[in-house]
Amino acid sequence: MKANCCIYVSDSQRYSSGLAYPCNRCGKIYKWRESLSLHKRMECGIEPRFACNICGRKFKHKHHLMKHHKSIHKYNQ
């Protein structure tokens, strides 16, 4: 009988057993493989594009800038 060389482990089993998906560029750890892929494509090594026009703080995602406006500056557009 031929032994299996590879064993499939689901993302949830991998995370609960302490195995997760680390980014090889920055070291951030993700529970889901898809989250790591999104991080590499949209965040890792990319300068923030959205700047607050009040204080100048920069964000990688527009929704984080909008949340910042509402919570820090009490500003609604």
PyMOL Python script that loads the backbone (N, CA, C, O; Angstrom):
from pymol import cmd

cmd.read_pdbstr("""\
ATOM      1  N   MET A   1       0.844  -1.195   0.000  1.00  0.00           N
ATOM      2  CA  MET A   1       0.000   0.000   0.000  1.00  0.00           C
ATOM      3  C   MET A   1       0.883   1.250   0.000  1.00  0.00           C
ATOM      4  O   MET A   1       1.838   1.348   0.771  1.00  0.00           O
ATOM      5  N   LYS A   2       0.555   2.187  -0.861  1.00  0.00           N
ATOM      6  CA  LYS A   2       1.322   3.425  -1.011  1.00  0.00           C
ATOM      7  C   LYS A   2       0.909   4.428   0.076  1.00  0.00           C
ATOM      8  O   LYS A   2      -0.281   4.653   0.294  1.00  0.00           O
ATOM      9  N   ALA A   3       1.864   5.010   0.736  1.00  0.00           N
ATOM     10  CA  ALA A   3       1.578   5.996   1.780  1.00  0.00           C
ATOM     11  C   ALA A   3       1.322   7.361   1.157  1.00  0.00           C
ATOM     12  O   ALA A   3       1.898   7.708   0.126  1.00  0.00           O
ATOM     13  N   ASN A   4       0.462   8.116   1.793  1.00  0.00           N
ATOM     14  CA  ASN A   4       0.199   9.481   1.331  1.00  0.00           C
ATOM     15  C   ASN A   4       1.395  10.356   1.683  1.00  0.00           C
ATOM     16  O   ASN A   4       1.874  10.343   2.817  1.00  0.00           O
ATOM     17  N   CYS A   5       1.863  11.104   0.716  1.00  0.00           N
ATOM     18  CA  CYS A   5       2.998  11.988   0.976  1.00  0.00           C
ATOM     19  C   CYS A   5       2.543  13.337   1.506  1.00  0.00           C
ATOM     20  O   CYS A   5       3.309  14.051   2.153  1.00  0.00           O
ATOM     21  N   CYS A   6       1.315  13.676   1.233  1.00  0.00           N
ATOM     22  CA  CYS A   6       0.808  14.987   1.622  1.00  0.00           C
ATOM     23  C   CYS A   6      -0.513  14.820   2.363  1.00  0.00           C
ATOM     24  O   CYS A   6      -1.360  14.016   1.974  1.00  0.00           O
ATOM     25  N   ILE A   7      -0.674  15.580   3.422  1.00  0.00           N
ATOM     26  CA  ILE A   7      -1.921  15.552   4.187  1.00  0.00           C
ATOM     27  C   ILE A   7      -2.539  16.932   4.101  1.00  0.00           C
ATOM     28  O   ILE A   7      -1.876  17.932   4.379  1.00  0.00           O
ATOM     29  N   TYR A   8      -3.815  16.994   3.714  1.00  0.00           N
ATOM     30  CA  TYR A   8      -4.508  18.269   3.625  1.00  0.00           C
ATOM     31  C   TYR A   8      -4.927  18.717   5.014  1.00  0.00           C
ATOM     32  O   TYR A   8      -5.518  17.944   5.768  1.00  0.00           O
ATOM     33  N   VAL A   9      -4.627  19.944   5.350  1.00  0.00           N
ATOM     34  CA  VAL A   9      -5.040  20.531   6.619  1.00  0.00           C
ATOM     35  C   VAL A   9      -5.817  21.791   6.283  1.00  0.00           C
ATOM     36  O   VAL A   9      -5.311  22.669   5.584  1.00  0.00           O
ATOM     37  N   SER A  10      -7.043  21.884   6.777  1.00  0.00           N
ATOM     38  CA  SER A  10      -7.860  23.066   6.492  1.00  0.00           C
ATOM     39  C   SER A  10      -7.269  24.287   7.189  1.00  0.00           C
ATOM     40  O   SER A  10      -6.466  24.158   8.113  1.00  0.00           O
ATOM     41  N   ASP A  11      -7.676  25.478   6.736  1.00  0.00           N
ATOM     42  CA  ASP A  11      -7.186  26.720   7.338  1.00  0.00           C
ATOM     43  C   ASP A  11      -7.500  26.777   8.824  1.00  0.00           C
ATOM     44  O   ASP A  11      -6.647  27.177   9.618  1.00  0.00           O
ATOM     45  N   SER A  12      -8.718  26.382   9.219  1.00  0.00           N
ATOM     46  CA  SER A  12      -9.093  26.465  10.627  1.00  0.00           C
ATOM     47  C   SER A  12      -8.285  25.479  11.472  1.00  0.00           C
ATOM     48  O   SER A  12      -7.899  25.812  12.592  1.00  0.00           O
ATOM     49  N   GLN A  13      -8.021  24.276  10.961  1.00  0.00           N
ATOM     50  CA  GLN A  13      -7.191  23.309  11.682  1.00  0.00           C
ATOM     51  C   GLN A  13      -5.764  23.822  11.798  1.00  0.00           C
ATOM     52  O   GLN A  13      -5.117  23.670  12.835  1.00  0.00           O
ATOM     53  N   ARG A  14      -5.290  24.423  10.737  1.00  0.00           N
ATOM     54  CA  ARG A  14      -3.931  24.956  10.706  1.00  0.00           C
ATOM     55  C   ARG A  14      -3.769  26.047  11.757  1.00  0.00           C
ATOM     56  O   ARG A  14      -2.764  26.068  12.469  1.00  0.00           O
ATOM     57  N   TYR A  15      -4.743  26.956  11.868  1.00  0.00           N
ATOM     58  CA  TYR A  15      -4.666  28.074  12.804  1.00  0.00           C
ATOM     59  C   TYR A  15      -4.797  27.579  14.246  1.00  0.00           C
ATOM     60  O   TYR A  15      -4.032  27.992  15.117  1.00  0.00           O
ATOM     61  N   SER A  16      -5.779  26.683  14.500  1.00  0.00           N
ATOM     62  CA  SER A  16      -6.007  26.209  15.867  1.00  0.00           C
ATOM     63  C   SER A  16      -4.837  25.375  16.376  1.00  0.00           C
ATOM     64  O   SER A  16      -4.634  25.284  17.587  1.00  0.00           O
ATOM     65  N   SER A  17      -4.079  24.777  15.496  1.00  0.00           N
ATOM     66  CA  SER A  17      -2.920  23.990  15.908  1.00  0.00           C
ATOM     67  C   SER A  17      -1.664  24.856  16.033  1.00  0.00           C
ATOM     68  O   SER A  17      -0.568  24.342  16.257  1.00  0.00           O
ATOM     69  N   GLY A  18      -1.832  26.168  15.886  1.00  0.00           N
ATOM     70  CA  GLY A  18      -0.699  27.079  16.003  1.00  0.00           C
ATOM     71  C   GLY A  18      -0.018  27.363  14.679  1.00  0.00           C
ATOM     72  O   GLY A  18       0.923  28.155  14.626  1.00  0.00           O
ATOM     73  N   LEU A  19      -0.475  26.732  13.613  1.00  0.00           N
ATOM     74  CA  LEU A  19       0.101  26.983  12.294  1.00  0.00           C
ATOM     75  C   LEU A  19      -0.758  28.021  11.599  1.00  0.00           C
ATOM     76  O   LEU A  19      -1.971  27.851  11.470  1.00  0.00           O
ATOM     77  N   ALA A  20      -0.147  29.062  11.168  1.00  0.00           N
ATOM     78  CA  ALA A  20      -0.893  30.123  10.502  1.00  0.00           C
ATOM     79  C   ALA A  20      -0.147  30.495   9.227  1.00  0.00           C
ATOM     80  O   ALA A  20       0.782  29.798   8.820  1.00  0.00           O
ATOM     81  N   TYR A  21      -0.546  31.573   8.609  1.00  0.00           N
ATOM     82  CA  TYR A  21       0.049  32.022   7.350  1.00  0.00           C
ATOM     83  C   TYR A  21       0.830  33.317   7.575  1.00  0.00           C
ATOM     84  O   TYR A  21       0.236  34.395   7.571  1.00  0.00           O
ATOM     85  N   PRO A  22       2.149  33.232   7.770  1.00  0.00           N
ATOM     86  CA  PRO A  22       2.941  34.439   7.964  1.00  0.00           C
ATOM     87  C   PRO A  22       3.337  35.062   6.628  1.00  0.00           C
ATOM     88  O   PRO A  22       3.555  34.359   5.641  1.00  0.00           O
ATOM     89  N   CYS A  23       3.426  36.370   6.611  1.00  0.00           N
ATOM     90  CA  CYS A  23       3.906  37.080   5.429  1.00  0.00           C
ATOM     91  C   CYS A  23       5.426  36.979   5.410  1.00  0.00           C
ATOM     92  O   CYS A  23       6.088  37.289   6.401  1.00  0.00           O
ATOM     93  N   ASN A  24       5.970  36.550   4.289  1.00  0.00           N
ATOM     94  CA  ASN A  24       7.427  36.414   4.189  1.00  0.00           C
ATOM     95  C   ASN A  24       8.130  37.757   4.016  1.00  0.00           C
ATOM     96  O   ASN A  24       9.359  37.819   4.053  1.00  0.00           O
ATOM     97  N   ARG A  25       7.370  38.826   3.830  1.00  0.00           N
ATOM     98  CA  ARG A  25       7.971  40.159   3.665  1.00  0.00           C
ATOM     99  C   ARG A  25       8.037  40.929   4.978  1.00  0.00           C
ATOM    100  O   ARG A  25       9.060  41.536   5.293  1.00  0.00           O
ATOM    101  N   CYS A  26       6.926  40.906   5.759  1.00  0.00           N
ATOM    102  CA  CYS A  26       6.872  41.743   6.958  1.00  0.00           C
ATOM    103  C   CYS A  26       6.643  40.961   8.247  1.00  0.00           C
ATOM    104  O   CYS A  26       6.811  41.515   9.334  1.00  0.00           O
ATOM    105  N   GLY A  27       6.267  39.694   8.154  1.00  0.00           N
ATOM    106  CA  GLY A  27       6.093  38.879   9.346  1.00  0.00           C
ATOM    107  C   GLY A  27       4.696  38.853   9.938  1.00  0.00           C
ATOM    108  O   GLY A  27       4.451  38.115  10.892  1.00  0.00           O
ATOM    109  N   LYS A  28       3.766  39.645   9.395  1.00  0.00           N
ATOM    110  CA  LYS A  28       2.393  39.605   9.898  1.00  0.00           C
ATOM    111  C   LYS A  28       1.829  38.203   9.707  1.00  0.00           C
ATOM    112  O   LYS A  28       2.147  37.522   8.732  1.00  0.00           O
ATOM    113  N   ILE A  29       0.988  37.780  10.651  1.00  0.00           N
ATOM    114  CA  ILE A  29       0.448  36.426  10.598  1.00  0.00           C
ATOM    115  C   ILE A  29      -1.057  36.483  10.367  1.00  0.00           C
ATOM    116  O   ILE A  29      -1.768  37.269  10.992  1.00  0.00           O
ATOM    117  N   TYR A  30      -1.521  35.644   9.467  1.00  0.00           N
ATOM    118  CA  TYR A  30      -2.935  35.606   9.103  1.00  0.00           C
ATOM    119  C   TYR A  30      -3.520  34.219   9.326  1.00  0.00           C
ATOM    120  O   TYR A  30      -2.843  33.205   9.155  1.00  0.00           O
ATOM    121  N   LYS A  31      -4.780  34.197   9.706  1.00  0.00           N
ATOM    122  CA  LYS A  31      -5.486  32.943   9.933  1.00  0.00           C
ATOM    123  C   LYS A  31      -5.854  32.278   8.617  1.00  0.00           C
ATOM    124  O   LYS A  31      -5.852  31.052   8.513  1.00  0.00           O
ATOM    125  N   TRP A  32      -6.164  33.073   7.628  1.00  0.00           N
ATOM    126  CA  TRP A  32      -6.646  32.545   6.348  1.00  0.00           C
ATOM    127  C   TRP A  32      -5.652  32.844   5.230  1.00  0.00           C
ATOM    128  O   TRP A  32      -5.079  33.932   5.186  1.00  0.00           O
ATOM    129  N   ARG A  33      -5.449  31.909   4.347  1.00  0.00           N
ATOM    130  CA  ARG A  33      -4.554  32.062   3.202  1.00  0.00           C
ATOM    131  C   ARG A  33      -4.997  33.226   2.312  1.00  0.00           C
ATOM    132  O   ARG A  33      -4.167  33.968   1.787  1.00  0.00           O
ATOM    133  N   GLU A  34      -6.309  33.375   2.151  1.00  0.00           N
ATOM    134  CA  GLU A  34      -6.836  34.460   1.313  1.00  0.00           C
ATOM    135  C   GLU A  34      -6.501  35.825   1.909  1.00  0.00           C
ATOM    136  O   GLU A  34      -6.226  36.775   1.176  1.00  0.00           O
ATOM    137  N   SER A  35      -6.524  35.920   3.247  1.00  0.00           N
ATOM    138  CA  SER A  35      -6.177  37.186   3.902  1.00  0.00           C
ATOM    139  C   SER A  35      -4.717  37.535   3.660  1.00  0.00           C
ATOM    140  O   SER A  35      -4.380  38.698   3.437  1.00  0.00           O
ATOM    141  N   LEU A  36      -3.851  36.530   3.703  1.00  0.00           N
ATOM    142  CA  LEU A  36      -2.437  36.770   3.413  1.00  0.00           C
ATOM    143  C   LEU A  36      -2.253  37.224   1.970  1.00  0.00           C
ATOM    144  O   LEU A  36      -1.472  38.139   1.707  1.00  0.00           O
ATOM    145  N   SER A  37      -2.955  36.603   1.041  1.00  0.00           N
ATOM    146  CA  SER A  37      -2.849  36.999  -0.367  1.00  0.00           C
ATOM    147  C   SER A  37      -3.302  38.439  -0.567  1.00  0.00           C
ATOM    148  O   SER A  37      -2.655  39.202  -1.283  1.00  0.00           O
ATOM    149  N   LEU A  38      -4.420  38.813   0.070  1.00  0.00           N
ATOM    150  CA  LEU A  38      -4.917  40.189  -0.025  1.00  0.00           C
ATOM    151  C   LEU A  38      -3.915  41.163   0.582  1.00  0.00           C
ATOM    152  O   LEU A  38      -3.646  42.220   0.011  1.00  0.00           O
ATOM    153  N   HIS A  39      -3.368  40.810   1.729  1.00  0.00           N
ATOM    154  CA  HIS A  39      -2.367  41.648   2.389  1.00  0.00           C
ATOM    155  C   HIS A  39      -1.168  41.896   1.470  1.00  0.00           C
ATOM    156  O   HIS A  39      -0.704  43.028   1.337  1.00  0.00           O
ATOM    157  N   LYS A  40      -0.675  40.838   0.843  1.00  0.00           N
ATOM    158  CA  LYS A  40       0.486  40.979  -0.046  1.00  0.00           C
ATOM    159  C   LYS A  40       0.166  41.843  -1.250  1.00  0.00           C
ATOM    160  O   LYS A  40       1.015  42.604  -1.714  1.00  0.00           O
ATOM    161  N   ARG A  41      -1.057  41.733  -1.760  1.00  0.00           N
ATOM    162  CA  ARG A  41      -1.435  42.484  -2.959  1.00  0.00           C
ATOM    163  C   ARG A  41      -1.760  43.940  -2.657  1.00  0.00           C
ATOM    164  O   ARG A  41      -1.443  44.820  -3.457  1.00  0.00           O
ATOM    165  N   MET A  42      -2.393  44.208  -1.506  1.00  0.00           N
ATOM    166  CA  MET A  42      -2.925  45.546  -1.247  1.00  0.00           C
ATOM    167  C   MET A  42      -2.180  46.350  -0.177  1.00  0.00           C
ATOM    168  O   MET A  42      -2.291  47.576  -0.158  1.00  0.00           O
ATOM    169  N   GLU A  43      -1.430  45.703   0.707  1.00  0.00           N
ATOM    170  CA  GLU A  43      -0.869  46.421   1.840  1.00  0.00           C
ATOM    171  C   GLU A  43       0.641  46.359   1.973  1.00  0.00           C
ATOM    172  O   GLU A  43       1.298  47.390   2.121  1.00  0.00           O
ATOM    173  N   CYS A  44       1.193  45.162   1.921  1.00  0.00           N
ATOM    174  CA  CYS A  44       2.599  44.960   2.284  1.00  0.00           C
ATOM    175  C   CYS A  44       3.539  45.712   1.337  1.00  0.00           C
ATOM    176  O   CYS A  44       3.536  45.497   0.125  1.00  0.00           O
ATOM    177  N   GLY A  45       4.332  46.587   1.922  1.00  0.00           N
ATOM    178  CA  GLY A  45       5.314  47.335   1.143  1.00  0.00           C
ATOM    179  C   GLY A  45       4.743  48.488   0.339  1.00  0.00           C
ATOM    180  O   GLY A  45       5.474  49.133  -0.412  1.00  0.00           O
ATOM    181  N   ILE A  46       3.454  48.761   0.481  1.00  0.00           N
ATOM    182  CA  ILE A  46       2.806  49.832  -0.281  1.00  0.00           C
ATOM    183  C   ILE A  46       2.578  51.033   0.638  1.00  0.00           C
ATOM    184  O   ILE A  46       2.042  50.893   1.737  1.00  0.00           O
ATOM    185  N   GLU A  47       2.983  52.188   0.183  1.00  0.00           N
ATOM    186  CA  GLU A  47       2.800  53.413   0.966  1.00  0.00           C
ATOM    187  C   GLU A  47       1.321  53.760   1.070  1.00  0.00           C
ATOM    188  O   GLU A  47       0.564  53.540   0.125  1.00  0.00           O
ATOM    189  N   PRO A  48       0.905  54.302   2.214  1.00  0.00           N
ATOM    190  CA  PRO A  48      -0.497  54.730   2.360  1.00  0.00           C
ATOM    191  C   PRO A  48      -0.855  55.792   1.318  1.00  0.00           C
ATOM    192  O   PRO A  48      -0.077  56.709   1.058  1.00  0.00           O
ATOM    193  N   ARG A  49      -2.057  55.651   0.722  1.00  0.00           N
ATOM    194  CA  ARG A  49      -2.485  56.567  -0.342  1.00  0.00           C
ATOM    195  C   ARG A  49      -3.474  57.621   0.127  1.00  0.00           C
ATOM    196  O   ARG A  49      -3.637  58.645  -0.536  1.00  0.00           O
ATOM    197  N   PHE A  50      -4.134  57.394   1.251  1.00  0.00           N
ATOM    198  CA  PHE A  50      -5.200  58.286   1.697  1.00  0.00           C
ATOM    199  C   PHE A  50      -4.736  59.094   2.893  1.00  0.00           C
ATOM    200  O   PHE A  50      -4.417  58.532   3.941  1.00  0.00           O
ATOM    201  N   ALA A  51      -4.698  60.428   2.741  1.00  0.00           N
ATOM    202  CA  ALA A  51      -4.215  61.313   3.802  1.00  0.00           C
ATOM    203  C   ALA A  51      -5.347  62.140   4.373  1.00  0.00           C
ATOM    204  O   ALA A  51      -6.225  62.602   3.645  1.00  0.00           O
ATOM    205  N   CYS A  52      -5.320  62.322   5.692  1.00  0.00           N
ATOM    206  CA  CYS A  52      -6.295  63.178   6.367  1.00  0.00           C
ATOM    207  C   CYS A  52      -5.961  64.631   6.031  1.00  0.00           C
ATOM    208  O   CYS A  52      -4.823  65.069   6.200  1.00  0.00           O
ATOM    209  N   ASN A  53      -6.952  65.364   5.559  1.00  0.00           N
ATOM    210  CA  ASN A  53      -6.719  66.773   5.201  1.00  0.00           C
ATOM    211  C   ASN A  53      -6.673  67.684   6.423  1.00  0.00           C
ATOM    212  O   ASN A  53      -6.387  68.874   6.292  1.00  0.00           O
ATOM    213  N   ILE A  54      -6.950  67.143   7.611  1.00  0.00           N
ATOM    214  CA  ILE A  54      -6.914  67.939   8.840  1.00  0.00           C
ATOM    215  C   ILE A  54      -5.569  67.789   9.563  1.00  0.00           C
ATOM    216  O   ILE A  54      -4.940  68.787   9.913  1.00  0.00           O
ATOM    217  N   CYS A  55      -5.126  66.539   9.789  1.00  0.00           N
ATOM    218  CA  CYS A  55      -3.899  66.323  10.550  1.00  0.00           C
ATOM    219  C   CYS A  55      -2.769  65.705   9.735  1.00  0.00           C
ATOM    220  O   CYS A  55      -1.630  65.662  10.199  1.00  0.00           O
ATOM    221  N   GLY A  56      -3.064  65.229   8.534  1.00  0.00           N
ATOM    222  CA  GLY A  56      -2.025  64.681   7.673  1.00  0.00           C
ATOM    223  C   GLY A  56      -1.719  63.199   7.856  1.00  0.00           C
ATOM    224  O   GLY A  56      -0.893  62.647   7.128  1.00  0.00           O
ATOM    225  N   ARG A  57      -2.370  62.548   8.814  1.00  0.00           N
ATOM    226  CA  ARG A  57      -2.132  61.111   9.006  1.00  0.00           C
ATOM    227  C   ARG A  57      -2.532  60.347   7.738  1.00  0.00           C
ATOM    228  O   ARG A  57      -3.521  60.688   7.090  1.00  0.00           O
ATOM    229  N   LYS A  58      -1.760  59.317   7.390  1.00  0.00           N
ATOM    230  CA  LYS A  58      -2.008  58.580   6.155  1.00  0.00           C
ATOM    231  C   LYS A  58      -2.532  57.174   6.452  1.00  0.00           C
ATOM    232  O   LYS A  58      -2.199  56.564   7.468  1.00  0.00           O
ATOM    233  N   PHE A  59      -3.365  56.681   5.527  1.00  0.00           N
ATOM    234  CA  PHE A  59      -4.001  55.374   5.665  1.00  0.00           C
ATOM    235  C   PHE A  59      -3.912  54.611   4.351  1.00  0.00           C
ATOM    236  O   PHE A  59      -3.897  55.203   3.273  1.00  0.00           O
ATOM    237  N   LYS A  60      -3.853  53.287   4.458  1.00  0.00           N
ATOM    238  CA  LYS A  60      -3.790  52.434   3.274  1.00  0.00           C
ATOM    239  C   LYS A  60      -5.171  52.169   2.699  1.00  0.00           C
ATOM    240  O   LYS A  60      -5.301  51.804   1.530  1.00  0.00           O
ATOM    241  N   HIS A  61      -6.204  52.352   3.515  1.00  0.00           N
ATOM    242  CA  HIS A  61      -7.568  52.080   3.070  1.00  0.00           C
ATOM    243  C   HIS A  61      -8.447  53.298   3.317  1.00  0.00           C
ATOM    244  O   HIS A  61      -8.349  53.940   4.362  1.00  0.00           O
ATOM    245  N   LYS A  62      -9.304  53.614   2.354  1.00  0.00           N
ATOM    246  CA  LYS A  62     -10.165  54.786   2.459  1.00  0.00           C
ATOM    247  C   LYS A  62     -11.112  54.681   3.643  1.00  0.00           C
ATOM    248  O   LYS A  62     -11.380  55.678   4.314  1.00  0.00           O
ATOM    249  N   HIS A  63     -11.628  53.466   3.907  1.00  0.00           N
ATOM    250  CA  HIS A  63     -12.570  53.339   5.024  1.00  0.00           C
ATOM    251  C   HIS A  63     -11.885  53.595   6.372  1.00  0.00           C
ATOM    252  O   HIS A  63     -12.555  53.997   7.324  1.00  0.00           O
ATOM    253  N   HIS A  64     -10.587  53.377   6.476  1.00  0.00           N
ATOM    254  CA  HIS A  64      -9.885  53.713   7.706  1.00  0.00           C
ATOM    255  C   HIS A  64      -9.771  55.235   7.857  1.00  0.00           C
ATOM    256  O   HIS A  64      -9.870  55.761   8.965  1.00  0.00           O
ATOM    257  N   LEU A  65      -9.566  55.929   6.753  1.00  0.00           N
ATOM    258  CA  LEU A  65      -9.536  57.390   6.788  1.00  0.00           C
ATOM    259  C   LEU A  65     -10.893  57.941   7.207  1.00  0.00           C
ATOM    260  O   LEU A  65     -10.967  58.872   8.009  1.00  0.00           O
ATOM    261  N   MET A  66     -11.971  57.366   6.663  1.00  0.00           N
ATOM    262  CA  MET A  66     -13.315  57.838   7.007  1.00  0.00           C
ATOM    263  C   MET A  66     -13.608  57.608   8.499  1.00  0.00           C
ATOM    264  O   MET A  66     -14.192  58.465   9.162  1.00  0.00           O
ATOM    265  N   LYS A  67     -13.202  56.458   9.011  1.00  0.00           N
ATOM    266  CA  LYS A  67     -13.392  56.155  10.439  1.00  0.00           C
ATOM    267  C   LYS A  67     -12.580  57.127  11.292  1.00  0.00           C
ATOM    268  O   LYS A  67     -13.052  57.583  12.333  1.00  0.00           O
ATOM    269  N   HIS A  68     -11.371  57.440  10.859  1.00  0.00           N
ATOM    270  CA  HIS A  68     -10.512  58.409  11.535  1.00  0.00           C
ATOM    271  C   HIS A  68     -11.188  59.780  11.586  1.00  0.00           C
ATOM    272  O   HIS A  68     -11.219  60.417  12.639  1.00  0.00           O
ATOM    273  N   HIS A  69     -11.728  60.233  10.453  1.00  0.00           N
ATOM    274  CA  HIS A  69     -12.430  61.527  10.416  1.00  0.00           C
ATOM    275  C   HIS A  69     -13.549  61.570  11.446  1.00  0.00           C
ATOM    276  O   HIS A  69     -13.687  62.546  12.183  1.00  0.00           O
ATOM    277  N   LYS A  70     -14.341  60.513  11.492  1.00  0.00           N
ATOM    278  CA  LYS A  70     -15.496  60.484  12.403  1.00  0.00           C
ATOM    279  C   LYS A  70     -15.085  60.386  13.863  1.00  0.00           C
ATOM    280  O   LYS A  70     -15.629  61.094  14.709  1.00  0.00           O
ATOM    281  N   SER A  71     -14.129  59.514  14.166  1.00  0.00           N
ATOM    282  CA  SER A  71     -13.803  59.282  15.577  1.00  0.00           C
ATOM    283  C   SER A  71     -12.811  60.303  16.158  1.00  0.00           C
ATOM    284  O   SER A  71     -12.925  60.657  17.331  1.00  0.00           O
ATOM    285  N   ILE A  72     -11.871  60.769  15.388  1.00  0.00           N
ATOM    286  CA  ILE A  72     -10.859  61.691  15.909  1.00  0.00           C
ATOM    287  C   ILE A  72     -11.266  63.146  15.730  1.00  0.00           C
ATOM    288  O   ILE A  72     -11.137  63.941  16.661  1.00  0.00           O
ATOM    289  N   HIS A  73     -11.750  63.501  14.562  1.00  0.00           N
ATOM    290  CA  HIS A  73     -12.057  64.892  14.255  1.00  0.00           C
ATOM    291  C   HIS A  73     -13.544  65.223  14.353  1.00  0.00           C
ATOM    292  O   HIS A  73     -13.936  66.379  14.192  1.00  0.00           O
ATOM    293  N   LYS A  74     -14.371  64.215  14.616  1.00  0.00           N
ATOM    294  CA  LYS A  74     -15.832  64.397  14.689  1.00  0.00           C
ATOM    295  C   LYS A  74     -16.349  65.084  13.429  1.00  0.00           C
ATOM    296  O   LYS A  74     -17.184  65.987  13.485  1.00  0.00           O
ATOM    297  N   TYR A  75     -15.822  64.625  12.286  1.00  0.00           N
ATOM    298  CA  TYR A  75     -16.104  65.227  10.989  1.00  0.00           C
ATOM    299  C   TYR A  75     -16.837  64.222  10.123  1.00  0.00           C
ATOM    300  O   TYR A  75     -16.367  63.099   9.938  1.00  0.00           O
ATOM    301  N   ASN A  76     -17.993  64.617   9.587  1.00  0.00           N
ATOM    302  CA  ASN A  76     -18.743  63.789   8.648  1.00  0.00           C
ATOM    303  C   ASN A  76     -18.794  64.481   7.305  1.00  0.00           C
ATOM    304  O   ASN A  76     -19.178  65.648   7.222  1.00  0.00           O
ATOM    305  N   GLN A  77     -18.415  63.783   6.257  1.00  0.00           N
ATOM    306  CA  GLN A  77     -18.429  64.404   4.923  1.00  0.00           C
ATOM    307  C   GLN A  77     -19.798  64.349   4.325  1.00  0.00           C
ATOM    308  O   GLN A  77     -20.003  64.822   3.208  1.00  0.00           O
TER     309      GLN A  77
END
""", "prot")
cmd.dss("prot")
cmd.show_as("cartoon", "prot")
cmd.util.cbc("prot")
cmd.orient("prot")
